[in-house]
Amino acid sequence: MKKSYFIFMILILIILICGCVDVSAQPEIKTEDTSKEGDKMETEDTSQEKVQMETEFRYIEGTWNRDWDNIEFPFEDDCVPDKETAIKIANIFLENLQKRNCYINHVPQAVLYDTETKIWIVTFGEPDYMVDGVVVVTLGDEIRIAIRKENAEVVKMWLEE
């Protein structure tokens, strides 16, 4: 009887001790400020990093049977509102081609916005250069990428000579 009473008291003591300790508290990390006056220090919120580290990204491959024509587009604003955004999107496709050693010297040369179809057309080509004060136009393949303004759909990508 004394033995079970003793074990019971130890368990209660352990529960009380554990209840008083805040296990979620993290130790305070002190850093020394070595910046000089005028230096800008940037602080980062690590709470978002912690959530991202705990959340695992999943890649799933398969077939998603959806009737794409009946899915409503939830945004009221255009996804590609200006030429700068159109160039950024088109650059992604050009960079993928350049990773395969294709069109290495191509740079953005023109952006056309078709007001009727609401499509941005970004043209990439080899840059022009100057020789003895004369602009030399490089003739070669131009890559054109058409991007729909309202939903950022890449409508078409083609080469022109």
C-alpha angles and dihedrals in degrees: 000000000000089000094055091044090052092049090047091053091049091052092051090048091051091049091050093049092048091048091056095052117084101218092182093062114105123210115260113251114211120202127191115237105229095165120120123231108281094029114120117228120200120207123204128213103230094186090083091048089052092053091047091051091051093047113077119213113229126209113201125185123193143079122312107197104209132144095237093189092062097050110102119228104238099204125090096191125070115262093217103039099164146020093260091060091046090053092049092052093045090048089062090061093045091050090053090054091047091054085064090051093254124135093357095165097046119120133174108281107166143004122204124189114204104209093195098054095025091230128142115218114199117194123203124190143150111290121257116241139195128244117186091341094310121115110234113205112214112224113209144104117325120204116217124193121191116205125185111235098214100052107009092245113163098230098184143343120202147157126242129186 
